[in-house]
């Protein structure tokens, strides 16, 4: 039987500095929450072989990977994802993320999604569909290097929490909502 749950697999592997996971078969995986949480010695992570079409939970998958500066998730199929809370939270060495292809129409939770990504300079959220999202709290908290955020495509009809969404975004000069 193929693996369906990879949650917490490398959780708190603080000293893990390299990882060869090219032969992982992830085509049936539904839960990748906390997958690499706090693997703060990882500088780069090659997950190009990851198949994510069945994943529903990506919460904190890369959370607190504070040294991670090279992360390519542009190929991720996120069509079924419901929870993206904290997915990149505290990835404090990342300067840009290519998430233009993220399909977010089913996502319910985006809280802390980019929180503490204090070196993040560019973020394209123009394709985000947020009609189902109920929680956007802390979403950009401490994104202190972002100078502009375009949220003009965001639908916030179902959102019930935006607590501290832009807290400590000290360089933010332009916010298009």
C-alpha positions as CSV (number, residue, x, y, z in Angstrom):
1,X,0.0,0.0,0.0
2,X,1.2,3.5,-0.8
3,X,1.8,6.1,1.8
4,X,-1.1,8.5,2.4
5,X,0.2,10.3,5.5
6,X,3.6,12.0,5.7
7,X,2.8,14.5,8.5
8,X,5.6,15.2,11.0
9,X,7.9,12.9,9.1
10,X,11.0,15.0,9.6
11,X,9.6,17.1,12.4
12,X,12.2,18.9,14.5
13,X,15.2,17.3,12.6
14,X,17.2,20.4,13.6
15,X,20.6,19.0,12.3
16,X,19.4,17.6,9.1
17,X,21.4,19.4,6.4
18,X,20.8,17.4,3.3
19,X,18.1,15.0,2.2
20,X,17.8,12.9,-0.9
21,X,14.1,12.1,-1.4
22,X,13.9,11.8,-5.2
23,X,12.6,8.3,-5.0
24,X,9.7,9.1,-2.6
25,X,6.4,8.1,-4.1
26,X,3.9,10.7,-3.0
27,X,1.1,10.1,-5.5
28,X,-1.4,8.9,-2.8
29,X,-0.3,11.3,0.0
30,X,-3.1,13.4,1.5
31,X,-1.4,14.9,4.5
32,X,2.0,16.6,4.4
33,X,1.4,18.8,7.4
34,X,4.6,19.6,9.5
35,X,6.6,17.5,7.0
36,X,9.8,19.4,7.3
37,X,8.9,21.5,10.3
38,X,11.9,23.1,12.0
39,X,14.5,21.4,9.8
40,X,16.5,24.6,10.3
41,X,19.8,23.3,9.0
42,X,18.3,22.6,5.5
43,X,19.5,25.3,3.1
44,X,18.0,23.8,0.0
45,X,15.4,21.1,-0.6
46,X,14.8,19.3,-3.9
47,X,11.2,18.1,-3.9
48,X,10.7,18.3,-7.7
49,X,9.6,14.6,-7.7
50,X,6.8,15.3,-5.2
51,X,3.3,14.5,-6.6
52,X,0.8,16.5,-4.6
53,X,-2.5,16.1,-6.4
54,X,-4.2,14.3,-3.5
55,X,-2.8,16.5,-0.7
56,X,-5.5,18.2,1.4
57,X,-3.2,19.4,4.3
58,X,0.0,21.4,3.8
59,X,-0.1,23.2,7.1
60,X,3.4,24.1,8.4
61,X,5.0,21.7,5.8
62,X,8.1,24.0,5.6
63,X,7.4,26.0,8.8
64,X,10.4,27.1,10.7
65,X,12.9,26.0,8.1
66,X,14.8,29.1,8.9
67,X,17.9,28.4,6.8
68,X,16.0,27.3,3.7
69,X,16.7,29.7,0.9
70,X,16.2,27.5,-2.1
71,X,12.7,26.0,-2.3
72,X,10.9,25.3,-5.6
73,X,7.2,24.5,-5.1
74,X,6.1,25.8,-8.5
75,X,5.1,22.3,-9.7
76,X,2.9,21.6,-6.6
77,X,-0.7,20.6,-7.5
78,X,-2.7,22.2,-4.7
79,X,-6.2,21.8,-6.2
80,X,-7.4,19.7,-3.2
81,X,-5.6,21.5,-0.4
82,X,-7.9,22.8,2.4
83,X,-5.2,23.9,4.9
84,X,-2.2,26.0,4.0
85,X,-1.8,27.6,7.4
86,X,1.8,28.3,8.2
87,X,3.1,26.5,5.1
88,X,6.1,28.9,4.8
89,X,6.0,30.3,8.3
90,X,9.4,31.4,9.6
91,X,11.2,30.5,6.4
92,X,13.3,33.5,7.3
93,X,16.0,33.0,4.6
94,X,13.6,32.8,1.6
95,X,13.7,36.0,-0.6
96,X,11.1,34.8,-3.2
97,X,8.6,32.1,-3.7
98,X,7.1,31.0,-7.0
99,X,3.5,30.1,-6.1
100,X,1.8,31.5,-9.2
101,X,0.5,28.1,-10.0
102,X,-1.0,27.4,-6.6
103,X,-4.7,26.5,-7.0
104,X,-6.3,27.8,-3.8
105,X,-10.0,27.7,-4.5
106,X,-10.6,25.0,-1.9
107,X,-8.4,26.4,0.8
108,X,-10.1,27.3,4.1
109,X,-7.1,28.3,6.3
110,X,-4.3,30.7,5.2
111,X,-3.4,31.8,8.7
112,X,0.4,32.5,9.2
113,X,1.0,31.3,5.7
114,X,4.0,33.7,5.2
115,X,4.4,34.9,8.8
116,X,8.0,35.6,9.8
117,X,9.3,35.4,6.2
118,X,11.3,38.6,7.0
119,X,13.6,38.4,3.9
120,X,10.7,37.8,1.4
121,X,11.0,40.5,-1.2
122,X,8.5,39.3,-3.9
123,X,5.2,37.5,-3.7
124,X,2.8,37.1,-6.5
125,X,-0.7,36.2,-5.2
126,X,-2.6,37.3,-8.3
127,X,-3.9,33.8,-9.0
128,X,-5.1,33.1,-5.5
129,X,-8.8,32.3,-5.2
130,X,-9.9,32.9,-1.6
131,X,-13.7,32.5,-1.7
132,X,-13.6,29.6,0.8
133,X,-11.0,31.0,3.2
134,X,-12.2,31.7,6.7
135,X,-8.9,32.5,8.4
136,X,-6.2,34.9,7.2
137,X,-4.9,35.9,10.6
138,X,-1.1,36.6,10.9
139,X,-0.8,35.8,7.1
140,X,1.9,38.3,6.5
141,X,3.0,39.1,10.0
142,X,6.7,40.1,10.2
143,X,7.1,40.1,6.4
144,X,9.3,43.1,7.1
145,X,11.0,43.2,3.6
146,X,7.8,43.2,1.5
147,X,7.2,46.7,0.1
148,X,4.0,45.9,-1.8
149,X,1.3,43.3,-1.6
150,X,-1.5,43.0,-4.2
151,X,-4.6,41.3,-2.8
152,X,-7.0,42.8,-5.3
153,X,-8.1,39.3,-6.4
154,X,-8.9,38.2,-2.8
155,X,-12.5,37.4,-2.0
156,X,-12.9,37.8,1.8
157,X,-16.7,37.1,2.0
158,X,-16.2,34.1,4.3
159,X,-13.1,35.3,6.2
160,X,-13.9,35.7,9.9
161,X,-10.4,36.4,11.2
162,X,-7.8,38.8,9.9
163,X,-6.1,39.4,13.2
164,X,-2.6,40.9,12.8
165,X,-2.6,40.0,9.1
166,X,0.0,42.8,8.3
167,X,1.5,43.3,11.7
168,X,5.1,44.4,11.6
169,X,5.2,44.7,7.8
170,X,7.5,47.6,8.4
171,X,8.6,48.2,4.8
172,X,5.1,47.9,3.3
173,X,4.4,51.0,1.2
174,X,1.7,49.7,-1.1
175,X,-1.2,47.5,-0.3
176,X,-3.8,46.9,-3.1
177,X,-6.9,45.4,-1.6
